[in-house]
Amino acid sequence: MEGALFIAILAGLGGMLGWGFSEFATKKSVDNVGAISSLVWAHVFGSILLFVLLAGRVFLTHAPLTSVFPPSVSAWTGLIFFGALQATVYYFAYKGFQIGKVSVLSPIFASFSGLVALLSIVLFGEVLNLGLIPALILIFTGVILINLDWEHLKVGSIRIEAVAGLKEILIATILAVIWTLGWNTFTGNEDWMVYTTYMFVFMTIAAYVIAKSAKVNLLRVPSTMWKFLWFIAIGEVIAYLAITLGYATTTYTSVVAILSGASSLPTIVLARIFLNERMEKSQMVASAIIIIGIVLLSI
C-alpha cells in the first residue's frame, strides 16, 4: 500500500473513532446539559487541549514561537470562516435532530460523506485506484444503513414535505459538504496542527455567539457532566486532527471523508458495551458491511 493511502486510511479511521467516541459521550450529556451548552463547553475544552499539544510540539522540537501562528492574513481569514461555518453546521444539525425524527434525518445528514467523495472525484479531479471504489461504496452503504431506524421508518408512512427538521438537516448537510471540500483545499500542504487548532478556536467562539443569541445558560451544568464534556472534547480533537492530517498531506479526500463518516459504528459499539443498548439486526449487518469495506480498502 502506498504511503499516502495508508495515511488517508489512518486519518479516516481517526475521524471515525474520534467522532464516534464524541457522539457516545454526547448521548450522556445532551439530556442533562443541552445540545448547545455541550457544544460550547466541549469546544472550549478541546481548544485548551489543542493549545497544550501545540505548546508540547514547540517544546519538544525547539521550534520558534512564530511556528504556532498562521502565516498570513488570508490564512487567519480562512480559519475564521471555516470555524464559523462548522459551528453553523452543528447548529442546524442539532436543531434538526431536536425538532424532527432522528430515524429519518440521520441517514440524510450521514450522506454528506458520500456527496463529498462524489464531488471530489467528478468536479475536483480526485484520481482513485479502481480497486478502492467498491470498498468505498460498501463503507458508504453501511454508513447509510447503520443510521436507518427500520423499526420506526416505514416506506410510504412519511411525506417528504411534512418531515419536521428536514430543512435544517438539508442545510447542515450542504454546509458540511462545502466545509469538507473547502477545508480539504484550504489545508493542502499547510501545518495541519496549527490550522486545526485555530479553526477549532474560531468554531468555539462562533458556538458561544450562537449560545448567547439563543440565551442559553452555559453555567447550568451538573457536576457529574463535566467528565463527559471532556470526553466529547477529546473525541473532537482526535477527529479534527486526524482528518486535517489526511486532507493536508494526501489527495485521498474521498477515503478520509467516507471513513470518518462511519462514526456511528464506534458509537453503537460503545453504547452496547457501556450502556447495554441492544444492537438491532440491521445495525449488525451494516456494521459488518462497514468492516468488510474497511478491510477491502486496506488490502
C-alpha positions as CSV (number, residue, x, y, z in Angstrom):
1,M,0.0,0.0,0.0
2,E,1.4,3.4,-0.9
3,G,2.2,5.8,1.9
4,A,-0.4,8.5,1.1
5,L,-3.2,6.0,1.0
6,F,-2.1,4.5,4.3
7,I,-2.1,8.0,5.9
8,A,-5.6,8.7,4.4
9,I,-7.0,5.4,5.9
10,L,-5.5,6.1,9.3
11,A,-6.8,9.7,9.1
12,G,-10.3,8.5,8.2
13,L,-10.3,5.9,10.9
14,G,-9.1,8.6,13.4
15,G,-12.0,10.7,12.4
16,M,-14.4,7.8,12.7
17,L,-13.2,6.8,16.1
18,G,-12.8,10.3,17.4
19,W,-16.3,11.4,16.3
20,G,-17.7,8.1,17.4
21,F,-16.3,8.5,20.9
22,S,-17.5,12.1,20.9
23,E,-21.1,11.1,19.8
24,F,-21.2,8.5,22.5
25,A,-20.3,11.0,25.2
26,T,-22.8,13.4,23.8
27,K,-25.5,10.9,24.3
28,K,-24.8,11.1,28.0
29,S,-24.5,14.9,28.2
30,V,-27.2,16.4,25.9
31,D,-30.2,15.4,28.0
32,N,-28.6,17.0,31.2
33,V,-26.7,19.9,29.7
34,G,-28.4,20.6,26.4
35,A,-27.0,20.4,22.9
36,I,-25.7,24.0,22.6
37,S,-24.1,24.0,26.1
38,S,-22.5,20.7,25.3
39,L,-21.2,22.1,22.0
40,V,-19.7,25.2,23.6
41,W,-18.1,23.6,26.7
42,A,-16.7,20.6,24.7
43,H,-15.1,23.0,22.2
44,V,-13.7,25.2,25.0
45,F,-12.0,22.2,26.5
46,G,-11.0,21.0,23.0
47,S,-9.3,24.4,22.3
48,I,-7.3,24.0,25.6
49,L,-6.2,20.5,24.6
50,L,-5.1,21.7,21.2
51,F,-3.0,24.5,22.6
52,V,-1.4,22.1,25.1
53,L,-0.5,19.8,22.2
54,L,0.8,22.8,20.1
55,A,2.9,24.0,23.0
56,G,4.2,20.5,23.6
57,R,5.3,20.2,20.0
58,V,7.2,23.6,20.2
59,F,8.9,22.4,23.4
60,L,9.9,19.0,22.0
61,T,11.1,20.2,18.6
62,H,12.5,23.6,19.8
63,A,10.6,25.3,17.0
64,P,10.3,29.1,17.0
65,L,7.2,30.6,18.6
66,T,6.2,32.0,15.3
67,S,5.5,28.5,14.1
68,V,2.4,28.3,16.2
69,F,0.7,31.1,14.3
70,P,-0.9,31.0,10.9
71,P,1.4,32.6,8.3
72,S,-0.8,35.3,6.7
73,V,-3.9,37.5,6.9
74,S,-5.5,35.3,4.3
75,A,-4.9,32.2,6.5
76,W,-6.4,33.9,9.5
77,T,-9.4,34.9,7.4
78,G,-9.9,31.4,6.1
79,L,-9.6,29.9,9.6
80,I,-12.3,32.3,10.9
81,F,-14.5,31.4,8.0
82,F,-14.2,27.6,8.4
83,G,-14.6,27.8,12.2
84,A,-17.8,29.8,11.9
85,L,-19.0,27.6,9.1
86,Q,-18.5,24.4,11.1
87,A,-20.3,25.8,14.1
88,T,-23.2,26.6,11.8
89,V,-23.2,23.0,10.6
90,Y,-23.5,21.9,14.2
91,Y,-26.3,24.4,14.9
92,F,-28.5,23.3,12.0
93,A,-27.8,19.6,12.6
94,Y,-28.7,19.8,16.3
95,K,-31.7,22.0,15.6
96,G,-33.0,19.5,13.0
97,F,-32.5,16.5,15.3
98,Q,-34.2,18.4,18.1
99,I,-37.4,19.1,16.2
100,G,-37.6,16.0,13.9
101,K,-37.2,12.3,13.9
102,V,-33.6,11.1,14.1
103,S,-34.5,7.9,12.3
104,V,-35.5,9.9,9.3
105,L,-32.9,12.7,9.5
106,S,-29.7,10.9,10.5
107,P,-29.3,9.0,7.2
108,I,-29.8,12.2,5.3
109,F,-27.1,14.0,7.2
110,A,-24.8,10.9,7.0
111,S,-24.9,11.2,3.2
112,F,-22.7,14.2,3.2
113,S,-19.6,12.0,3.2
114,G,-20.7,10.3,0.0
115,L,-21.5,13.6,-1.6
116,V,-18.0,14.8,-0.7
117,A,-16.5,11.8,-2.3
118,L,-18.6,12.1,-5.4
119,L,-17.9,15.8,-5.9
120,S,-14.2,15.3,-5.2
121,I,-14.0,12.7,-8.0
122,V,-16.3,14.3,-10.5
123,L,-15.6,18.0,-10.0
124,F,-12.2,18.2,-8.4
125,G,-10.4,15.5,-10.3
126,E,-9.5,13.2,-7.5
127,V,-8.0,10.1,-9.0
128,L,-8.8,6.7,-7.4
129,N,-7.4,3.3,-8.0
130,L,-10.4,1.3,-9.4
131,G,-9.9,-1.3,-6.6
132,L,-10.8,1.4,-4.0
133,I,-14.2,2.2,-5.4
134,P,-16.1,-1.0,-4.4
135,A,-14.6,-0.7,-0.9
136,L,-15.8,3.0,-0.6
137,I,-19.2,2.1,-1.9
138,L,-19.5,-0.7,0.6
139,I,-18.5,1.6,3.5
140,F,-20.9,4.3,2.4
141,T,-23.7,1.8,2.1
142,G,-23.0,0.6,5.6
143,V,-23.0,4.2,6.8
144,I,-26.5,4.9,5.4
145,L,-27.8,1.5,6.7
146,I,-26.4,1.9,10.2
147,N,-28.2,5.3,10.5
148,L,-31.6,3.9,9.5
149,D,-34.1,3.0,12.1
150,W,-36.1,0.3,10.4
151,E,-38.5,-0.1,13.3
152,H,-39.8,3.4,13.1
153,L,-39.2,4.1,9.4
154,K,-41.9,2.7,7.2
155,V,-42.0,3.2,3.4
156,G,-44.8,5.4,2.5
157,S,-45.6,6.5,6.0
158,I,-43.8,9.8,5.7
159,R,-44.4,12.6,3.2
160,I,-41.2,14.4,2.4
161,E,-42.8,17.8,2.6
162,A,-44.1,17.0,6.1
163,V,-40.8,15.9,7.7
164,A,-40.0,18.1,10.7
165,G,-36.4,19.2,10.7
166,L,-35.8,18.3,7.1
167,K,-35.0,21.9,6.1
168,E,-32.4,22.2,8.9
169,I,-30.8,18.9,8.1
170,L,-30.6,19.6,4.4
171,I,-28.9,22.9,5.2
172,A,-26.5,21.2,7.6
173,T,-25.7,18.5,5.0
174,I,-25.0,21.0,2.2
175,L,-22.8,23.2,4.5
176,A,-21.0,20.0,5.7
177,V,-20.1,19.2,2.1
178,I,-19.0,22.7,1.5
179,W,-16.9,22.8,4.7
180,T,-15.2,19.4,3.9
181,L,-14.3,20.2,0.3
182,G,-13.2,23.7,1.3
183,W,-11.2,22.6,4.3
184,N,-9.5,19.9,2.1
185,T,-8.4,22.6,-0.4
186,F,-7.5,25.2,2.3
187,T,-5.3,22.9,4.4
188,G,-3.3,21.4,1.4
189,N,0.4,21.4,2.3
190,E,-0.2,23.6,5.4
191,D,0.6,22.9,9.1
192,W,-2.3,20.6,9.9
193,M,-1.9,21.0,13.7
194,V,-1.8,24.8,13.7
195,Y,-4.7,25.1,11.2
196,T,-6.8,22.6,13.3
197,T,-6.1,24.5,16.5
198,Y,-7.2,27.9,15.3
199,M,-10.1,26.6,13.3
200,F,-11.3,24.9,16.4
201,V,-10.9,28.1,18.5
202,F,-12.9,30.1,16.0
203,M,-15.6,27.4,15.9
204,T,-15.7,27.7,19.7
205,I,-16.2,31.4,19.5
206,A,-18.9,31.1,16.9
207,A,-20.7,28.4,19.1
208,Y,-20.5,30.8,22.1
209,V,-22.1,33.6,20.0
210,I,-24.9,31.2,19.0
211,A,-25.4,30.2,22.6
212,K,-25.6,33.8,23.8
213,S,-28.0,34.7,20.9
214,A,-30.2,31.8,22.0
215,K,-30.0,33.0,25.6
216,V,-28.6,29.6,26.8
217,N,-27.4,29.5,30.4
218,L,-23.9,28.0,29.9
219,L,-23.3,27.8,33.7
220,R,-26.1,25.4,34.4
221,V,-24.0,22.2,34.2
222,P,-24.4,19.4,36.8
223,S,-21.0,18.4,38.3
224,T,-21.4,14.8,37.1
225,M,-21.5,16.0,33.5
226,W,-18.1,17.7,33.3
227,K,-16.2,14.5,32.6
228,F,-18.5,13.7,29.6
229,L,-17.9,17.2,28.2
230,W,-14.1,16.5,28.4
231,F,-14.7,13.2,26.7
232,I,-16.6,15.0,23.9
233,A,-13.6,17.4,23.6
234,I,-11.1,14.5,23.4
235,G,-13.0,12.8,20.7
236,E,-13.5,16.0,18.7
237,V,-9.8,16.9,18.9
238,I,-8.8,13.4,17.7
239,A,-11.2,13.6,14.8
240,Y,-10.3,17.1,13.6
241,L,-6.6,16.5,13.9
242,A,-6.9,13.2,12.1
243,I,-9.0,14.4,9.1
244,T,-6.9,17.6,8.7
245,L,-3.8,15.5,8.6
246,G,-5.4,13.4,5.9
247,Y,-6.6,16.4,3.9
248,A,-3.4,18.3,4.2
249,T,-0.9,15.5,3.3
250,T,-2.8,13.3,0.9
251,T,-5.1,13.6,-2.2
252,Y,-7.5,10.9,-1.0
253,T,-10.3,13.2,0.0
254,S,-13.0,10.5,-0.6
255,V,-11.2,7.9,1.6
256,V,-10.9,10.3,4.5
257,A,-14.5,11.6,4.2
258,I,-16.2,8.3,3.9
259,L,-14.2,6.5,6.6
260,S,-14.7,9.4,9.0
261,G,-18.4,9.5,8.1
262,A,-18.7,6.0,9.6
263,S,-18.6,7.4,13.2
264,S,-21.9,5.7,14.1
265,L,-20.1,2.3,14.2
266,P,-18.0,3.1,17.3
267,T,-20.8,5.0,18.9
268,I,-23.1,2.0,18.6
269,V,-20.4,-0.4,19.8
270,L,-19.6,1.8,22.8
271,A,-23.3,2.1,23.7
272,R,-23.6,-1.7,23.5
273,I,-20.6,-2.1,25.9
274,F,-21.2,0.6,28.4
275,L,-24.9,1.4,28.2
276,N,-26.1,-2.1,27.5
277,E,-28.1,-0.8,24.5
278,R,-29.2,-3.6,22.2
279,M,-27.9,-3.7,18.6
280,E,-30.6,-4.1,16.0
281,K,-30.1,-6.8,13.3
282,S,-29.9,-4.0,10.7
283,Q,-27.1,-2.3,12.7
284,M,-25.2,-5.6,13.0
285,V,-25.5,-6.1,9.2
286,A,-24.5,-2.5,8.5
287,S,-21.5,-2.8,10.9
288,A,-20.4,-5.9,9.1
289,I,-20.6,-4.2,5.7
290,I,-18.5,-1.2,7.0
291,I,-15.9,-3.5,8.5
292,I,-15.7,-5.6,5.2
293,G,-15.3,-2.3,3.3
294,I,-12.5,-1.1,5.6
295,V,-10.7,-4.5,5.2
296,L,-11.0,-4.3,1.4
297,L,-9.8,-0.7,1.5
298,S,-6.7,-1.7,3.4
299,I,-5.7,-4.7,1.1
